[in-house]
Amino acid sequence: MTTATVETPTGAAPLDLARGFLTGGVIGASLAAFVVGCTLGRVPLIIAGPALLAAYALLFRLAGAPRRAREGARAPLTALALIDGREVLRTGRETDVPVRFDLSVAPDGAPPFRIRFTQDVHVSELADHRAGAVLVVRYAPDRPWLLRIVKRPTPEWEDRAAGAVLEPAPGPVVVADRKDGCLWSLTTLLGVLLGAAAVVLLMRAELFGKDTDAPAARPVASSSTSTSTSTLTVTATVTSSATGTVTFGPGRSVLDRGVLREAVQSLTGGGDGKQALTVVVREQLLTVVFAPEGVSAPAFDPRSLPFDRVPALVEEARTTLGVDAPHTWQLSAERLAGALTIRIGVTGAGGSASLEADGQGVVVRRSPVR
């Protein structure tokens, strides 16, 4: 008796590893593009993520079409097989349990061969799959390790199996259960991580802000100067008054030591007599409305503000007025009632509150959340 030489299926080949890495990279890049697009509000990125994944899936499908056509042109072979041995791998409450079979397959007009594979079997059919029983199997002619037991054979094959007497086939057992190990999974995971990292690196400037590590420059008094760290604009209004603003870029706040004083001095030019009607301060914005020349108005010298007390006043307003999770604050200074009044308003999830201080930075009134 001669035996067939059946090639044992190998693990992950280099081509499989490359395909897994590419697939992981596309998945990682697509997911990262979608998440980054949602974070930045960039509609093209939101669309590009799923579109890239769909395009890759289509190309993958088209690339495998010739192979599937060749396989479809070959009709699967049906044969009888003798159960040399079996092992139930797991038992429990499941109706189908995995069973490892050792079979001797006897194809019509071809040498027999032995094969080991695993297939789920219903618990009620385990008695029919005992050692020594003859079964009907089906497999691809060029890939016999994809062999499967036919659960419902045709009457012709069922009669053949019932009257067949088979002998165990000689030769080695071909192990059909493919073992890729961890290499393919690790390669695919590496592709996912690198694909996601590539998108994040490309969009890092918009995600984390430009020049966040560079020290912020001082504001420069100019009507047209604009930099990435600070800008200053002074424009004249129709009422002949002037409004000066200083905007600080990321990484610098008006509450930093000496920053507010420098910003006010950059607007006043260090000269005397430039009076302000209102000074409004936010986290990264200073606005000064100057009094028109020759007009009597309740103005004050913006350089007389208690700059050193401003950070403490803001902190007190944020922490002692009962505002839950405060997220915005605003300081306004004016002299409408005669004396200089500094008012700090805080807004958060629990509502709004405010406190008032005099020209020396001493708190004179608190209005907590009600």
Secondary structure, DSSP 8 states (H G I E B T S, - for coil): ----------S--HHHHHHHHHHHHHHHHHHHHHHHHHHHT-HHHHHHHHHHHHHHHHHHHHHTHHHHHHHHHS--EEEEEEEEEEEE---SS-SEEEEEEEEEEE-TTS--EEEEEEEEEEGGGGGGG-TT-EEEEEEETTEEEEEEE-SS--HHHHHHHHH-------S-EEE-S---TTHHHHHHHHHHHHHHHHHHHHTHHHHH-TTTTS--------SS-B-SSEEEEEEE-TTS-EEEEEEE-TT--TTSTTHHHHHHHHHHTT-S---EEEEEEETTEEEEEE--TT-----B-GGGS-GGGHHHHHHHHHHHS--SSEEEEEEEEE-TTSS-EEEEEEEETTEEEEEEE-TTS-EEEEE---
